[in-house]
Amino acid sequence: MKAAEIKAYLEEKYAFLSGAIDKKGYLIITFPSSAAIERLSAEELKKLIIYLASINSSNGDPRFTFIVDMRQRTWENCKHIFKVLQEQFPYKIEHVYIVKPDGFWDKHKISLGMSKYTFDHSVESVDSLSHAIDRHQLTPDLNGTFQYNHHRWLDFRLKLETFVFNSKETLHTYELLYNELQQIDQVNNVARAQEAIETHMTVFKDQLSRVNIEPLINDGQHLLNMLRGNPDNDNSMMKSQQQRTYPFDYFDEARKISLVRQDILISKRAMFSTMASEKEPIGTKLTTEVI
């Protein structure tokens, strides 16, 4: 699943994955009180959680800590969150922290309603939540200091997934061209050798020259700069240690982006190297046949 497929849900910030972690190192998925989560059906909520949970971290553990902020909410508005978690994602739950709602009866309903769920959970006030999760790992809406910009996060995800898709397409194109080039050298007569040379030039002029990786390399650099917190500076020659760090890289994305860019550059060099090495055998073959 891609961010573009559920962009409307992500834009509403029904839930978010900030990159913050609990004291055990588990990533936190938060359902903030500011979003009208009751607008989502169980199936839509399932898709949202599937997407957020699919964003890998270097941790490798499939479990997450969930925070459900029920302030200014009722039990009726939020109960389908717990139902979906229980039925669809029990293996992904480390712990569910429920921030107490404001109403007395809703607090009572939580006690009754949560009794049927088997996953670990606890009901907390905003103040007590900071005892379970460090304040610097909580966002400001939960009286924490973890800085999270949802618009920037979504913009990055959309651009990252476009970059990955285009990179795969480019690498696949290089692979097809390479395989086509390998067929050229398999000649057994003068006519076929001449045809091979002509095909060789066609590949070079008409196909390979159309593969422009420069925009893709620049897109990758822009993503790295976004992880640095400086998206407007696309200078790839930045040298200071501070500029090489990625304060907003919570999911090991900088390493992955750098590897993809490297693969593209290597594939291009390998393609042109193969092109050059193929020319001589074909020409030699033709000369030999003529003599």
C-alpha positions in Angstrom: 0.0 0.0 0.0 1.2 3.5 -0.9 0.6 6.8 0.8 -1.1 8.1 -2.4 -3.8 5.4 -2.0 -4.9 6.7 1.4 -3.7 10.3 1.1 -7.1 11.6 2.2 -6.9 9.6 5.5 -3.3 10.7 6.1 -4.0 14.4 5.4 -6.7 14.3 8.1 -4.1 13.0 10.6 -6.5 10.4 12.0 -3.3 8.6 13.2 0.4 9.3 12.8 3.8 7.7 13.2 6.1 10.5 14.4 9.3 8.4 14.8 9.1 8.7 18.6 9.7 5.6 20.7 8.7 4.3 24.1 11.1 3.3 26.8 11.5 -0.1 25.4 12.3 1.2 21.9 9.0 0.5 20.3 7.7 3.0 17.7 4.6 4.9 18.7 1.5 5.2 16.6 -0.8 8.0 17.9 -4.5 8.6 17.4 -4.8 12.3 18.4 -7.9 13.8 19.9 -8.0 16.5 17.2 -9.2 14.2 14.4 -12.7 13.0 14.0 -11.8 9.3 13.9 -15.5 8.3 13.9 -15.6 9.3 10.2 -13.5 6.3 9.3 -15.1 2.9 8.8 -13.4 -0.2 10.3 -12.0 -1.1 6.8 -10.6 2.4 6.3 -9.1 2.4 9.7 -7.5 -1.0 9.0 -5.9 0.4 5.8 -4.5 3.3 7.7 -2.9 1.2 10.4 -1.6 -1.3 7.7 0.2 1.6 6.0 1.7 3.1 9.1 2.8 -0.2 10.4 4.5 -1.0 7.1 7.0 1.8 7.5 10.0 -0.1 8.6 12.5 1.0 11.2 15.9 -0.4 11.9 14.4 -2.1 15.0 13.0 -4.9 13.0 10.4 -5.7 15.6 6.8 -5.8 14.2 5.2 -4.5 17.4 4.2 -0.9 18.1 3.0 1.1 21.1 -0.3 2.9 20.5 -1.6 6.0 22.1 -5.3 6.7 21.8 -6.1 10.2 23.1 -9.7 10.2 24.2 -9.9 13.7 25.6 -12.8 15.6 24.0 -14.0 12.2 22.7 -16.6 9.6 23.7 -16.3 5.9 24.0 -18.7 5.5 21.1 -16.4 7.6 18.9 -13.4 5.5 19.6 -14.4 2.0 20.4 -13.9 0.8 16.8 -10.1 1.6 17.1 -9.7 -1.1 19.8 -11.9 -3.5 17.9 -9.8 -3.2 14.8 -6.5 -3.5 16.8 -7.8 -6.6 18.5 -9.2 -8.3 15.4 -6.6 -7.3 12.8 -3.3 -6.4 14.5 -3.0 -8.3 17.9 0.6 -9.4 16.9 1.6 -5.7 16.4 0.6 -4.4 19.8 3.2 -3.9 22.5 0.9 -1.7 24.6 -2.0 0.6 24.2 -2.1 3.8 26.3 -5.5 5.4 26.5 -5.5 9.0 27.6 -8.6 9.5 29.8 -11.6 11.2 28.3 -13.0 14.3 30.0 -16.4 12.9 30.8 -17.1 10.8 33.9 -19.4 8.4 32.2 -17.0 7.9 29.3 -14.3 6.9 31.8 -16.7 4.4 33.2 -17.5 3.1 29.7 -13.8 2.6 29.0 -13.4 0.4 32.1 -16.3 -1.7 31.0 -15.6 -1.7 27.3 -11.8 -2.5 27.5 -12.4 -5.5 29.8 -13.1 -7.8 26.7 -9.8 -7.0 25.0 -6.8 -9.2 25.6 -3.9 -6.9 24.5 -1.9 -5.0 27.1 -3.4 -1.6 27.8 -3.7 1.1 30.5 -5.7 4.2 31.1 -3.6 7.3 31.8 -3.9 10.9 32.4 -1.7 13.2 30.3 0.6 13.6 33.4 0.9 9.9 34.1 1.6 9.2 30.4 4.9 11.0 30.8 5.9 8.4 33.4 5.4 5.6 30.9 6.9 7.4 27.9 9.7 10.0 28.2 8.4 13.5 27.7 10.9 14.1 24.9 9.2 11.2 23.0 5.7 12.7 23.3 4.4 15.3 20.9 3.4 18.8 22.3 -0.4 17.9 22.2 0.5 15.3 24.9 2.6 17.8 26.9 5.8 16.5 25.3 8.7 18.1 23.4 9.0 15.8 20.4 8.8 18.0 17.4 6.7 16.5 14.6 5.4 18.2 11.5 2.7 16.1 9.9 2.6 18.1 6.6 6.3 17.7 6.2 6.1 13.9 7.0 3.4 13.3 4.4 5.2 15.4 1.8 8.3 13.3 2.4 6.4 10.0 2.2 4.7 10.9 -1.1 8.0 12.0 -2.7 9.9 9.0 -1.3 7.5 6.5 -2.7 7.5 8.3 -6.1 11.4 8.2 -6.0 11.4 4.5 -5.2 8.9 3.7 -8.0 10.8 5.7 -10.6 14.1 4.2 -9.5 12.8 0.7 -9.9 11.5 1.6 -13.4 14.9 3.0 -14.4 16.8 0.0 -13.1 14.4 -2.3 -14.9 15.0 -0.3 -18.1 18.8 -0.7 -17.8 18.3 -4.4 -17.2 16.3 -4.7 -20.4 18.8 -2.7 -22.4 21.7 -4.8 -21.0 19.9 -8.1 -22.0 19.2 -6.7 -25.5 22.9 -5.7 -25.9 24.0 -9.2 -24.9 22.1 -10.6 -27.8 24.0 -8.5 -30.3 27.3 -10.4 -30.0 25.7 -13.8 -30.9 26.3 -13.5 -34.7 27.3 -16.2 -37.2 27.6 -14.5 -40.6 28.4 -11.2 -42.2 24.8 -10.1 -42.6 24.0 -10.7 -39.0 27.2 -9.1 -37.9 26.3 -5.9 -39.8 22.8 -6.0 -38.4 24.3 -6.4 -34.9 26.3 -3.2 -35.4 23.3 -1.3 -36.6 21.3 -2.6 -33.7 24.1 -1.6 -31.3 24.0 1.9 -32.5 20.2 2.0 -32.3 20.3 0.9 -28.7 22.9 3.6 -27.9 21.2 6.5 -29.8 17.5 5.8 -29.5 17.1 3.9 -26.2 20.0 4.4 -23.8 20.2 8.1 -24.5 16.5 8.5 -23.4 17.3 7.2 -19.9 17.9 10.5 -18.1 18.9 9.7 -14.5 19.8 13.3 -13.5 16.3 14.3 -12.3 16.1 11.0 -10.3 19.5 11.7 -8.7 18.4 15.2 -7.8 15.1 13.9 -6.3 17.1 11.6 -4.1 19.3 14.5 -3.0 16.2 16.5 -2.2 14.9 13.7 0.0 18.2 13.5 1.9 18.0 17.3 2.4 14.5 16.9 3.8 15.8 14.4 6.3 18.4 17.0 7.2 15.7 19.5 7.8 16.9 21.7 4.9 14.8 20.8 1.8 15.7 24.0 -0.1 19.4 23.3 -0.1 20.1 20.8 -2.9 23.9 21.2 -2.8 25.2 17.7 -2.9 28.7 18.8 -2.1 27.9 19.8 1.5 30.9 18.7 3.6 30.4 19.6 7.2 29.6 16.9 9.7 26.4 18.7 10.7 25.2 18.7 7.2 25.8 15.0 6.8 23.6 14.1 9.7 19.9 13.4 9.4 17.9 14.6 12.5 14.6 13.7 10.9 15.6 10.2 9.7 13.7 7.9 12.1 13.3 4.9 9.8 16.8 4.5 8.2 15.6 6.1 5.0 18.8 8.1 4.3 20.8 4.9 4.0 18.2 3.4 1.7 18.0 6.5 -0.5 21.7 6.6 -0.8 21.9 3.0 -1.8 19.3 3.4 -4.5 21.1 6.5 -5.9 24.3 4.5 -5.9 22.7 1.5 -7.7 21.4 3.8 -10.4 24.8 5.4 -11.0 26.5 2.0 -11.0 23.9 0.6 -13.5 24.5 3.5 -15.8 28.3 3.1 -15.8 28.0 -0.6 -16.3 25.7 -0.1 -19.2 28.0 2.3 -21.0 31.0 0.1 -20.2 29.2 -2.9 -21.7 28.3 -0.9 -24.7 31.9 0.0 -25.3 33.2 -3.5 -24.8 30.6 -5.0 -27.2 31.7 -2.8 -30.1 35.1 -4.4 -30.6 34.0 -8.1 -30.7 31.2 -7.3 -33.3 33.6 -5.3 -35.5 36.2 -8.1 -35.3 33.6 -10.7 -36.2 32.6 -8.7 -39.3 36.2 -8.3 -40.5 36.9 -11.9 -40.0 33.9 -13.0 -42.0 34.7 -10.7 -44.9 38.3 -12.0 -45.2 
